[in-house]
Amino acid sequence: MRAKTHRVRAAAALFGVLALVLTGCTNVPEVAVDVPPQTEAQLPEATAQELSTAVAQAMAAVGASGAVVGVWAPWSGEWVTGVGTQAIGGGDAVTEETPFRAAAMTRAMTCDALYVLADKGTVSLSDSVREYVSGVADIQDVTLEQLCDGTSGIGSYSDILFSSWLSVPERVWSPRELASYGIGRARVSAPGEAYRDSDAGYVLLGLALERATGKTASEILADEVFEPLALENTYLPESAADPVDGVLRGYVGLRDAAGVMNCTAPLETTTMSSSFGFTDSGVVTDIDDLGRYAQALATQALMPENTKRYAQPLPAYTDAPSWYTTAGGALQAGSLVGQAGAVPGYATASFADPSTGLTVAVVLNNSSMGSGPALALAWELAAIASKAPAASGETAPEAGLPWTAQQYRDSTAAAAVCPLPEAAPAEG
């Protein structure tokens, strides 16, 4: 990965550093991520152009004004860039250093913390969530591991609360309140039987870890995940409001009475309270950190030896391809491991191959179509980069992916809710 650019984030972060100094705490040793070393070359111009075209189409399809993208092929080179502007029609340029909301990547980070704390003996994977979160009905048979795996049977809250988030963006939501909306939904399966997407489950897991450690979720993720992996620009906000200066501006397009998406004047969500995400989707990061984290997740860098976190994968959805599964708070797509998700204003995805080190990370600043466009873009970029030629002195890996770039280019075009750019005329 590239050398990092250090930024001062907020007064809260500064106070945290001062507290460490005053209490005499030392920095946590950095955990190595075991992937092939990244060549210092840039990806070939032809590959970079194909990547750029893919990003432009995805942005146009959802009405995004900006994107931040990173692609790392250790044998060939890297392509890391900010694309577009902070606002529709102009404004400040988006750069590769622009921070953004990590969305569902937070889930995997919360699971990391669970496994690390279990290895330390602070909790057990088989502990009932009721041991730590009291006063919540119908969860006595749910374990911490099931919350991480998404097999608790508990539902989600985001679709229920989405309109409230947009209409009252400054409202502060307590984690217990968020979780209650998911818990209140009918169970579709008994705990441990089937996968069910559940943002409430990851919020409950965060609450349980807070009670078990006596720390805030922000402190837990910093201590157990961000500091060991040297994710210097990644954090879970302590306060309800996002404290980042210069965060990527986020938007949601709204449909009119005829069902047509407003692609020219979407609703801005940048300053929305950070409280809606917590340990499900509340983390803020940048593209370098997101790429490095995907590599750590894929290689299980933080996990104790012989961890079986990904040992029993389940289909990511009903009738999903055999190569697309989920386990341990992560998605497995062919040889890639990562996560993808959307929160109001941001669609984010990042995946890495633990063997080849191929890594992609993307964020689009419009969530009108949910996580689908970011996921499709990440897989399209991975397919393009997997074919990148080897740099001088390097050897390209033979492993491929069970899809082509064209497949996801076509699916993005078919799902577009905003006008796509006209294809350039063929030469001849």
C-alpha positions, 0 to 999 in steps of 0.5 A: 500500500502507499505511504499514508498521509497523516491528518488531524481529524478533530479535537476529540481525537486530539484529546484521546492522544493527550489522554494516552500520553498523560496515562503513560500508555504506549502504542500498540505493536503493529500487526503484519498483513501477510500479502505479497509486497506491492510493486511501486509501479503504477498500473499500466495506462491501458488498465488504468483507462479501463478502470477509469471508464468503469468508475465513470459509468458507476458514478453516472448510473447512481448520480454520484458527483464523486468517488474515491477508488483504490486498486492494488495489484502487487505484481503490476501496480496500483491506481488510487484516485479521487474522482469528480467533485464534492457537489453535483455540477462542481465544487471542490475536487474529490481527492484520494485523501478524502475521508468517508463513511465505511458503511458495512465494513464496520461489521467486519471490524466489530467481528474482529474485536469480538474474536480478539477479545475472545482470544484474550478471555474477555468474552466467549464466542458462545456467550449469550448476548443476554449476559451483557445486554439486559432488558431486551426480549427474545434474545436469550438464545442468541450468542455473540458468534451468531450476531457476528455471523448474521445467523441470530435470526434478528431483523434490521432497522435501517429500512424502517428508520430511513425516512426518519433519518432523512427528515430529521438528520440531526436526531441522535439515536441510541444503539438500544433504540436502533436494535429494538426495531430489528428485534421487534421484527418477526424471526425468520429462523431459529438462531444458528440456522440461516443467514439474515442480514441484520444491522441490529445484530451488529449493534447488539454485538457492539453493546455487548462488547462495551459491557464486557470491557467497560470501554466505549465501542470507539475505544474497543475498535481503536484498541483492538483493530485500528491501532494494531493494523495502523489504520491511522485515518479510521475511527468510530465517532464518539459523538453523535455528529461526524467530527471530520473536516473535509469528509466526502459530501454524501447524497441520496436521490429522491424519486418524484410522484412518477417514480423518476429519480432526481439526479440533478438535485439530490438530498445532501446527507453529509452532516447527518448524525453519526448515531445511526450506524454505531458498530454496524456502519458508523466507522469513518475511514479513507481509501488507503486504510480501507484497502489495508483493512480489506487485506487484513480481513482477508488474511485474518491478520488479527485472528488467533491461530486456527481461528475458524471464522470463515469455516462454515460460510452460508449463501449471501442470499437465496439462490446466490452463486456458489462462489458468493457466501458470507461468514464471520461478518465478511463476504466471500466472492470467489477468492476475494474476501471483504464487505459492502454496504450503504448508509445515507449518502455513501455506497462502499465496498472493499475486497482483497485476495489473501493469496495474490494480494489483489485489493479493491476499495471504492466509495460512491457519494450517492446511495440512491441504489443502495450497496449494489453499485459499489459492490458491482464496481468493486468486482468489475475493477477486480476483474480488470486488475486481475488481468493486469500484466506483470511489471518488470521483474514480477510474475502475474498470478494464474488465479482468476475470478468467477466473473468478467468485468463485462458482466458487471459493466452490463449489470450496472448499465441495466440498473442505472437510475440516472443517464449514462454517458454516451459511448465514444464512437468507434474509430475507423 
